[in-house]
Amino acid sequence: MYMAGYKKKKEGFTLVEVLVYLTILLIASFVAISALSSLRFVLERNRMERALGDTATSILERVVRETRGAESVSTIGVGLLELMYSPTTTRFYQSAGDVMVRTQVGGVTVSEYALDSTRVEISNLTFTAFSTGTTTVVRALFSATVTGVYASTTENFSSAAVLRGSYE
C-alpha cells in the first residue's frame, strides 16, 4: 500500500553508480601501478649508471695517481701495466672481469685487490705508452658493463697521465 504524503527513502547506490565508481577506481589503480613501475625502472637505471661512474672513477684515479708517481714503465700492453718507482712496483692487470692492483716492495707482495665493484665487469683493458723525447704518457682504456634487473649498460672510459720526471 502506498499512502499519500509518504515518500519512500532511497538508500544505498544503484548498480550503475557502483559500476562507474569501480571503473574510476580501476583506471586510477592502473595509472598508479604504471607510474610505480616506471619509477622502479628509472631508479634501477640510475643505480647502474652510478655504479659504472663510481667504478670507472676509482680505477682511473688510481691508475693516474700511480702513473704520475712512477719513475718508469717496465711492462705495458693489453690488460697489463707495471710501474716502477724504487723500491716499489705496482702492477695493474685484468683478471676475470676485474681490474686488479698488486703492490710489491723489494719483490714481496704487500697488497693485491680488485679496484672495481662486484656489480661491474671490466673488459678490453688496454694500456698504451707514448713517448716524445723526454716525456712519457700512459693511457688507460677499458669498457665497463653493469647488469641490472631490467637491462644492462656498457660504457667506455679512458684517461692519461704523464710519468713523474719525464717532463723535466
FIKOLZA-1660 file (N, C-alpha, C; in steps of 0.1 Angstrom, whole numbers, plus 5000, padded with zeros to 4 digits):
% residues 168
   i   px   py   pz ch aa at
   1 5008 4988 5000  A  M  N
   1 5000 5000 5000  A  M CA
   1 5009 5012 5000  A  M  C
   2 5003 5022 4993  A  Y  N
   2 5010 5035 4992  A  Y CA
   2 5001 5045 4999  A  Y  C
   3 5007 5052 5008  A  M  N
   3 4999 5063 5015  A  M CA
   3 5003 5076 5009  A  M  C
   4 4994 5085 5008  A  A  N
   4 4996 5099 5003  A  A CA
   4 5005 5106 5013  A  A  C
   5 5015 5114 5007  A  G  N
   5 5023 5122 5016  A  G CA
   5 5035 5114 5021  A  G  C
   6 5035 5101 5019  A  Y  N
   6 5046 5093 5024  A  Y CA
   6 5056 5091 5013  A  Y  C
   7 5069 5094 5015  A  K  N
   7 5079 5092 5005  A  K CA
   7 5088 5081 5009  A  K  C
   8 5091 5072 5000  A  K  N
   8 5100 5061 5003  A  K CA
   8 5114 5066 5003  A  K  C
   9 5122 5064 5013  A  K  N
   9 5136 5068 5013  A  K CA
   9 5144 5060 5004  A  K  C
  10 5153 5067 4997  A  K  N
  10 5162 5060 4988  A  K CA
  10 5175 5057 4996  A  K  C
  11 5179 5045 4997  A  E  N
  11 5191 5041 5005  A  E CA
  11 5201 5034 4996  A  E  C
  12 5214 5036 4998  A  G  N
  12 5224 5029 4990  A  G CA
  12 5227 5035 4976  A  G  C
  13 5234 5027 4968  A  F  N
  13 5238 5031 4955  A  F CA
  13 5231 5022 4944  A  F  C
  14 5229 5028 4933  A  T  N
  14 5224 5020 4922  A  T CA
  14 5235 5012 4916  A  T  C
  15 5231 5002 4908  A  L  N
  15 5241 4993 4902  A  L CA
  15 5250 5002 4892  A  L  C
  16 5244 5011 4885  A  V  N
  16 5251 5019 4876  A  V CA
  16 5262 5028 4883  A  V  C
  17 5258 5033 4894  A  E  N
  17 5267 5042 4902  A  E CA
  17 5279 5033 4907  A  E  C
  18 5277 5021 4912  A  V  N
  18 5287 5012 4916  A  V CA
  18 5297 5009 4905  A  V  C
  19 5291 5006 4893  A  L  N
  19 5300 5003 4881  A  L CA
  19 5308 5015 4877  A  L  C
  20 5303 5027 4878  A  V  N
  20 5311 5039 4874  A  V CA
  20 5322 5041 4885  A  V  C
  21 5319 5039 4897  A  Y  N
  21 5329 5041 4908  A  Y CA
  21 5340 5030 4906  A  Y  C
  22 5337 5018 4904  A  L  N
  22 5346 5007 4902  A  L CA
  22 5355 5010 4890  A  L  C
  23 5349 5015 4879  A  T  N
  23 5357 5018 4867  A  T CA
  23 5367 5029 4870  A  T  C
  24 5363 5039 4877  A  I  N
  24 5372 5050 4880  A  I CA
  24 5383 5045 4889  A  I  C
  25 5380 5037 4899  A  L  N
  25 5390 5031 4908  A  L CA
  25 5400 5022 4900  A  L  C
  26 5395 5014 4891  A  L  N
  26 5404 5006 4883  A  L CA
  26 5414 5014 4874  A  L  C
  27 5409 5025 4868  A  I  N
  27 5417 5034 4860  A  I CA
  27 5428 5040 4869  A  I  C
  28 5424 5045 4880  A  A  N
  28 5433 5052 4889  A  A CA
  28 5444 5041 4894  A  A  C
  29 5440 5029 4896  A  S  N
  29 5449 5019 4901  A  S CA
  29 5459 5016 4889  A  S  C
  30 5455 5014 4877  A  F  N
  30 5464 5012 4866  A  F CA
  30 5474 5023 4864  A  F  C
  31 5469 5035 4865  A  V  N
  31 5478 5047 4864  A  V CA
  31 5489 5046 4875  A  V  C
  32 5485 5044 4887  A  A  N
  32 5494 5043 4899  A  A CA
  32 5504 5032 4897  A  A  C
  33 5500 5020 4893  A  I  N
  33 5509 5009 4891  A  I CA
  33 5519 5012 4880  A  I  C
  34 5514 5018 4869  A  S  N
  34 5523 5021 4858  A  S CA
  34 5533 5031 4862  A  S  C
  35 5529 5041 4870  A  A  N
  35 5539 5051 4875  A  A CA
  35 5549 5045 4884  A  A  C
  36 5545 5036 4893  A  L  N
  36 5555 5030 4902  A  L CA
  36 5564 5021 4894  A  L  C
  37 5559 5014 4884  A  S  N
  37 5568 5005 4875  A  S CA
  37 5578 5014 4868  A  S  C
  38 5574 5025 4863  A  S  N
  38 5583 5034 4856  A  S CA
  38 5594 5039 4865  A  S  C
  39 5589 5043 4877  A  L  N
  39 5598 5048 4887  A  L CA
  39 5609 5038 4891  A  L  C
  40 5605 5025 4893  A  R  N
  40 5614 5015 4896  A  R CA
  40 5624 5013 4885  A  R  C
  41 5620 5013 4873  A  F  N
  41 5629 5012 4861  A  F CA
  41 5639 5024 4861  A  F  C
  42 5635 5036 4863  A  V  N
  42 5643 5048 4863  A  V CA
  42 5653 5047 4875  A  V  C
  43 5649 5042 4887  A  L  N
  43 5658 5041 4898  A  L CA
  43 5669 5031 4896  A  L  C
  44 5665 5019 4890  A  E  N
  44 5675 5009 4886  A  E CA
  44 5685 5014 4876  A  E  C
  45 5680 5021 4866  A  R  N
  45 5689 5027 4856  A  R CA
  45 5699 5036 4862  A  R  C
  46 5694 5045 4872  A  N  N
  46 5702 5054 4879  A  N CA
  46 5713 5047 4887  A  N  C
  47 5709 5036 4894  A  R  N
  47 5719 5029 4902  A  R CA
  47 5730 5023 4893  A  R  C
  48 5726 5018 4881  A  M  N
  48 5735 5012 4872  A  M CA
  48 5745 5022 4867  A  M  C
  49 5740 5034 4863  A  E  N
  49 5749 5044 4858  A  E CA
  49 5758 5049 4869  A  E  C
  50 5753 5050 4881  A  R  N
  50 5762 5055 4893  A  R CA
  50 5772 5044 4895  A  R  C
  51 5769 5032 4895  A  A  N
  51 5779 5021 4897  A  A CA
  51 5790 5021 4886  A  A  C
  52 5786 5024 4874  A  L  N
  52 5796 5025 4863  A  L CA
  52 5805 5037 4865  A  L  C
  53 5799 5048 4868  A  G  N
  53 5807 5060 4870  A  G CA
  53 5816 5059 4882  A  G  C
  54 5811 5054 4893  A  D  N
  54 5820 5053 4905  A  D CA
  54 5831 5043 4903  A  D  C
  55 5828 5032 4897  A  T  N
  55 5839 5022 4894  A  T CA
  55 5849 5028 4884  A  T  C
  56 5845 5034 4874  A  A  N
  56 5854 5040 4864  A  A CA
  56 5863 5051 4871  A  A  C
  57 5857 5059 4879  A  T  N
  57 5864 5069 4886  A  T CA
  57 5875 5063 4895  A  T  C
  58 5871 5053 4902  A  S  N
  58 5880 5047 4912  A  S CA
  58 5892 5041 4904  A  S  C
  59 5890 5034 4894  A  I  N
  59 5900 5027 4886  A  I CA
  59 5909 5038 4880  A  I  C
  60 5904 5047 4873  A  L  N
  60 5912 5057 4866  A  L CA
  60 5920 5066 4875  A  L  C
  61 5914 5070 4887  A  E  N
  61 5921 5078 4896  A  E CA
  61 5933 5071 4902  A  E  C
  62 5931 5058 4905  A  R  N
  62 5943 5050 4910  A  R CA
  62 5954 5048 4899  A  R  C
  63 5950 5045 4887  A  V  N
  63 5960 5044 4876  A  V CA
  63 5967 5057 4874  A  V  C
  64 5960 5068 4873  A  V  N
  64 5966 5081 4871  A  V CA
  64 5976 5085 4883  A  V  C
  65 5971 5083 4895  A  R  N
  65 5979 5086 4907  A  R CA
  65 5992 5078 4907  A  R  C
  66 5991 5065 4904  A  E  N
  66 6003 5056 4904  A  E CA
  66 6012 5060 4892  A  E  C
  67 6006 5063 4881  A  T  N
  67 6015 5066 4869  A  T CA
  67 6022 5079 4871  A  T  C
  68 6016 5089 4877  A  R  N
  68 6022 5102 4880  A  R CA
  68 6034 5100 4890  A  R  C
  69 6033 5091 4899  A  G  N
  69 6043 5089 4909  A  G CA
  69 6054 5079 4904  A  G  C
  70 6052 5073 4893  A  A  N
  70 6062 5063 4888  A  A CA
  70 6074 5070 4881  A  A  C
  71 6085 5062 4882  A  E  N
  71 6098 5067 4876  A  E CA
  71 6099 5061 4862  A  E  C
  72 6093 5049 4860  A  S  N
  72 6094 5043 4847  A  S CA
  72 6083 5032 4845  A  S  C
  73 6081 5028 4832  A  V  N
  73 6071 5018 4829  A  V CA
  73 6079 5006 4825  A  V  C
  74 6078 4994 4832  A  S  N
  74 6086 4983 4829  A  S CA
  74 6078 4973 4819  A  S  C
  75 6065 4972 4821  A  T  N
  75 6057 4964 4812  A  T CA
  75 6044 4971 4809  A  T  C
  76 6040 4970 4796  A  I  N
  76 6028 4977 4792  A  I CA
  76 6022 4968 4781  A  I  C
  77 6008 4968 4780  A  G  N
  77 6002 4960 4770  A  G CA
  77 5987 4959 4772  A  G  C
  78 5981 4949 4766  A  V  N
  78 5967 4946 4767  A  V CA
  78 5965 4940 4781  A  V  C
  79 5958 4947 4789  A  G  N
  79 5954 4942 4803  A  G CA
  79 5965 4942 4813  A  G  C
  80 5977 4949 4810  A  L  N
  80 5988 4948 4819  A  L CA
  80 5996 4961 4819  A  L  C
  81 5998 4967 4831  A  L  N
  81 6007 4979 4833  A  L CA
  81 6015 4977 4845  A  L  C
  82 6028 4978 4844  A  E  N
  82 6037 4976 4855  A  E CA
  82 6045 4989 4856  A  E  C
  83 6044 4996 4868  A  L  N
  83 6051 5008 4870  A  L CA
  83 6062 5006 4881  A  L  C
  84 6073 5013 4879  A  M  N
  84 6084 5011 4888  A  M CA
  84 6087 5025 4895  A  M  C
  85 6089 5024 4907  A  Y  N
  85 6095 5035 4915  A  Y CA
  85 6101 5029 4927  A  Y  C
  86 6114 5031 4928  A  S  N
  86 6123 5024 4938  A  S CA
  86 6117 5025 4952  A  S  C
  87 6117 5014 4959  A  P  N
  87 6119 5000 4956  A  P CA
  87 6105 4994 4952  A  P  C
  88 6095 5002 4949  A  T  N
  88 6081 4997 4948  A  T CA
  88 6078 4994 4933  A  T  C
  89 6070 4983 4931  A  T  N
  89 6065 4980 4918  A  T CA
  89 6050 4979 4919  A  T  C
  90 6043 4986 4911  A  T  N
  90 6028 4985 4911  A  T CA
  90 6023 4979 4897  A  T  C
  91 6015 4969 4898  A  R  N
  91 6011 4962 4886  A  R CA
  91 5995 4963 4886  A  R  C
  92 5990 4967 4874  A  F  N
  92 5976 4967 4872  A  F CA
  92 5973 4957 4861  A  F  C
  93 5964 4948 4863  A  Y  N
  93 5961 4938 4854  A  Y CA
  93 5946 4934 4854  A  Y  C
  94 5941 4927 4844  A  Q  N
  94 5928 4923 4843  A  Q CA
  94 5927 4908 4846  A  Q  C
  95 5917 4905 4855  A  S  N
  95 5915 4891 4859  A  S CA
  95 5901 4888 4861  A  S  C
  96 5895 4879 4853  A  A  N
  96 5881 4875 4854  A  A CA
  96 5871 4887 4855  A  A  C
  97 5873 4897 4847  A  G  N
  97 5863 4908 4847  A  G CA
  97 5866 4919 4857  A  G  C
  98 5877 4917 4864  A  D  N
  98 5881 4927 4875  A  D CA
  98 5894 4934 4871  A  D  C
  99 5896 4946 4875  A  V  N
  99 5909 4953 4874  A  V CA
  99 5916 4951 4888  A  V  C
 100 5927 4944 4887  A  M  N
 100 5935 4941 4900  A  M CA
 100 5947 4950 4901  A  M  C
 101 5951 4953 4913  A  V  N
 101 5963 4961 4915  A  V CA
 101 5971 4953 4925  A  V  C
 102 5984 4951 4922  A  R  N
 102 5993 4944 4931  A  R CA
 102 6005 4953 4934  A  R  C
 103 6008 4955 4946  A  T  N
 103 6019 4964 4950  A  T CA
 103 6030 4955 4956  A  T  C
 104 6042 4956 4951  A  Q  N
 104 6053 4948 4957  A  Q CA
 104 6064 4958 4961  A  Q  C
 105 6070 4955 4972  A  V  N
 105 6082 4963 4977  A  V CA
 105 6093 4953 4978  A  V  C
 106 6104 4955 4971  A  G  N
 106 6115 4946 4971  A  G CA
 106 6112 4932 4967  A  G  C
 107 6102 4930 4958  A  G  N
 107 6098 4917 4953  A  G CA
 107 6088 4910 4962  A  G  C
 108 6084 4916 4973  A  V  N
 108 6075 4910 4982  A  V CA
 108 6061 4917 4980  A  V  C
 109 6051 4909 4978  A  T  N
 109 6037 4914 4976  A  T CA
 109 6032 4920 4989  A  T  C
 110 6029 4933 4989  A  V  N
 110 6024 4940 5001  A  V CA
 110 6009 4940 5001  A  V  C
 111 6003 4942 4989  A  S  N
 111 5988 4942 4988  A  S CA
 111 5984 4938 4974  A  S  C
 112 5972 4932 4973  A  E  N
 112 5967 4928 4960  A  E CA
 112 5951 4928 4962  A  E  C
 113 5944 4935 4953  A  Y  N
 113 5930 4936 4955  A  Y CA
 113 5924 4941 4942  A  Y  C
 114 5910 4939 4941  A  A  N
 114 5903 4944 4929  A  A CA
 114 5899 4959 4931  A  A  C
 115 5900 4967 4920  A  L  N
 115 5896 4981 4921  A  L CA
 115 5882 4983 4918  A  L  C
 116 5875 4973 4912  A  D  N
 116 5861 4976 4907  A  D CA
 116 5851 4969 4916  A  D  C
 117 5838 4974 4914  A  S  N
 117 5827 4969 4921  A  S CA
 117 5823 4955 4917  A  S  C
 118 5817 4947 4925  A  T  N
 118 5813 4934 4922  A  T CA
 118 5802 4934 4911  A  T  C
 119 5794 4945 4910  A  R  N
 119 5783 4946 4901  A  R CA
 119 5788 4949 4887  A  R  C
 120 5801 4954 4886  A  V  N
 120 5806 4959 4873  A  V CA
 120 5816 4950 4868  A  V  C
 121 5815 4947 4855  A  E  N
 121 5825 4938 4848  A  E CA
 121 5833 4946 4839  A  E  C
 122 5847 4945 4840  A  I  N
 122 5856 4953 4831  A  I CA
 122 5861 4944 4820  A  I  C
 123 5861 4950 4808  A  S  N
 123 5866 4943 4797  A  S CA
 123 5875 4952 4788  A  S  C
 124 5883 4947 4779  A  N  N
 124 5891 4954 4770  A  N CA
 124 5900 4964 4776  A  N  C
 125 5906 4960 4788  A  L  N
 125 5915 4969 4795  A  L CA
 125 5928 4969 4787  A  L  C
 126 5932 4981 4783  A  T  N
 126 5944 4983 4775  A  T CA
 126 5952 4995 4780  A  T  C
 127 5965 4993 4781  A  F  N
 127 5974 5004 4785  A  F CA
 127 5983 5007 4773  A  F  C
 128 5986 5020 4770  A  T  N
 128 5994 5024 4759  A  T CA
 128 6004 5035 4764  A  T  C
 129 6016 5034 4760  A  A  N
 129 6026 5044 4764  A  A CA
 129 6030 5052 4752  A  A  C
 130 6031 5065 4753  A  F  N
 130 6035 5074 4743  A  F CA
 130 6047 5081 4748  A  F  C
 131 6058 5082 4740  A  S  N
 131 6070 5088 4744  A  S CA
 131 6074 5098 4734  A  S  C
 132 6077 5111 4738  A  T  N
 132 6082 5121 4729  A  T CA
 132 6095 5127 4735  A  T  C
 133 6106 5120 4732  A  G  N
 133 6118 5125 4738  A  G CA
 133 6119 5123 4753  A  G  C
 134 6116 5133 4760  A  T  N
 134 6118 5133 4775  A  T CA
 134 6104 5130 4782  A  T  C
 135 6093 5131 4775  A  T  N
 135 6080 5129 4782  A  T CA
 135 6074 5116 4778  A  T  C
 136 6069 5109 4789  A  T  N
 136 6062 5096 4787  A  T CA
 136 6048 5097 4792  A  T  C
 137 6039 5094 4784  A  V  N
 137 6025 5094 4788  A  V CA
 137 6019 5080 4787  A  V  C
 138 6011 5076 4798  A  V  N
 138 6005 5063 4798  A  V CA
 138 5990 5066 4797  A  V  C
 139 5983 5058 4788  A  R  N
 139 5969 5060 4786  A  R CA
 139 5962 5046 4790  A  R  C
 140 5952 5047 4797  A  A  N
 140 5944 5035 4801  A  A CA
 140 5930 5036 4795  A  A  C
 141 5926 5025 4789  A  L  N
 141 5913 5024 4782  A  L CA
 141 5906 5011 4787  A  L  C
 142 5893 5012 4789  A  F  N
 142 5885 5000 4792  A  F CA
 142 5871 5002 4790  A  F  C
 143 5863 4991 4789  A  S  N
 143 5849 4991 4789  A  S CA
 143 5844 4985 4802  A  S  C
 144 5833 4991 4807  A  A  N
 144 5827 4987 4819  A  A CA
 144 5812 4983 4816  A  A  C
 145 5808 4972 4821  A  T  N
 145 5794 4967 4819  A  T CA
 145 5788 4964 4833  A  T  C
 146 5776 4970 4835  A  V  N
 146 5768 4966 4847  A  V CA
 146 5755 4961 4843  A  V  C
 147 5750 4950 4849  A  T  N
 147 5738 4944 4846  A  T CA
 147 5728 4945 4857  A  T  C
 148 5716 4950 4854  A  G  N
 148 5706 4952 4864  A  G CA
 148 5695 4942 4862  A  G  C
 149 5684 4945 4869  A  V  N
 149 5672 4936 4868  A  V CA
 149 5665 4938 4855  A  V  C
 150 5665 4950 4849  A  Y  N
 150 5657 4953 4837  A  Y CA
 150 5666 4954 4825  A  Y  C
 151 5679 4957 4826  A  A  N
 151 5687 4960 4815  A  A CA
 151 5702 4959 4819  A  A  C
 152 5711 4961 4809  A  S  N
 152 5725 4962 4812  A  S CA
 152 5730 4974 4804  A  S  C
 153 5741 4980 4809  A  T  N
 153 5747 4992 4803  A  T CA
 153 5762 4990 4802  A  T  C
 154 5767 4994 4790  A  T  N
 154 5782 4993 4788  A  T CA
 154 5786 5007 4784  A  T  C
 155 5797 5011 4790  A  E  N
 155 5803 5024 4786  A  E CA
 155 5818 5022 4785  A  E  C
 156 5825 5031 4777  A  N  N
 156 5839 5031 4775  A  N CA
 156 5845 5042 4783  A  N  C
 157 5857 5040 4789  A  F  N
 157 5863 5050 4797  A  F CA
 157 5878 5051 4794  A  F  C
 158 5884 5062 4795  A  S  N
 158 5898 5064 4793  A  S CA
 158 5904 5076 4801  A  S  C
 159 5917 5075 4803  A  S  N
 159 5924 5086 4809  A  S CA
 159 5939 5085 4806  A  S  C
 160 5946 5096 4808  A  A  N
 160 5961 5095 4805  A  A CA
 160 5968 5103 4816  A  A  C
 161 5981 5099 4818  A  A  N
 161 5989 5106 4828  A  A CA
 161 6003 5106 4824  A  A  C
 162 6011 5117 4828  A  V  N
 162 6025 5118 4825  A  V CA
 162 6033 5113 4836  A  V  C
 163 6043 5105 4833  A  L  N
 163 6052 5099 4844  A  L CA
 163 6060 5110 4850  A  L  C
 164 6062 5109 4863  A  R  N
 164 6069 5119 4871  A  R CA
 164 6084 5120 4866  A  R  C
 165 6089 5131 4864  A  G  N
 165 6103 5132 4860  A  G CA
 165 6105 5132 4845  A  G  C
 166 6095 5127 4837  A  S  N
 166 6097 5126 4823  A  S CA
 166 6095 5139 4816  A  S  C
 167 6090 5149 4823  A  Y  N
 167 6087 5162 4816  A  Y CA
 167 6097 5173 4821  A  Y  C
 168 6107 5169 4829  A  E  N
 168 6117 5179 4834  A  E CA
 168 6127 5182 4824  A  E  C
% end
